[in-house]
Amino acid sequence: MSARTVRTRLLAASTVALAALALTACDNGKGVRDEGPSAASQSSAQQGRSTTAKPAGDSGTSTGGSAAAPTKGSAKGSTNGSSGRTGNGKATGGGTGTGGTRNAACDGANTRTSATVVSRPLNHLLLTVTNTGSKNCDLTGYPIARFGEAQSVPPVAEETHPQAVVTLAPGESGYAGVLLSAGDGSGGDGYTAKTLVVGFAKGAASTPALPAKGVYVDAKLTVTYWQQSLDDALSY
């Protein structure tokens, strides 16, 4: 084969290769050239976008923002609502504690106290406390009784403890009994007392008058708890 024939074939092959490259550059890879969207397709796309945008605008008007905005608003509202309910719960708690407040204590400032020697049982003194105030008061504990110049007060008979707090309405009375001395004379360290000071669990004391001749007391001196009834006070 001559050299001229070889050059002719190489030139033809190069021409074919260049034509193939040109055709590939104009092709979209599927054998069909992409000429871009048609006018009809562009019109349809524009109408579709216009139709979609309109509901989005209506939603924004009713919810106050885009789709993301209502989500944030809802979460915030829910959080604030929960916080408000918690605060109310604490406040209610606050309303329940105030309702449990007790009455004021009965003392020498809102009551009148009297001391009466009774015939039965023997050697007993009856203390009567009357509410002179305008509100209920609670008569708690037992009389802290100091006879004459005594340096100590008599003990309380524990078996006389009432089942409930003695509450006195205005004008009502509570009672306590006092065993002054042993009926058989077995008590020691006896003396005659002509004054009496009655202290209360709280507040001011009272100074009821004793009989002019006084009362005889000895080591058996004992008081009862404050009672709602006179009979319970003198049952010891």
Buried (B, 14 or more C-beta within 10 A) or exposed (E): EEEEEEEEEEEEEEEEEEEEEEEEEEEEEEEEEEEEEEEEEEEEEEEEEEEEEEEEEEBBEEBEEEEEEBEEEEEEEEEEEEEEEEEEEEEEEEEEEEEEEEBBBBBBBBBEBBBEBBEEEEBBBBBBBBBBBEEBBBBBBBBBBBBBEBEEBBEBBEEBEBEEEBBBEEEBBBBBBBBBBBEEEEBEEBEEBBEBBBBBBEBEBBEBEBEEEBBBBBEBBBBBBBBBEBEBBBBB
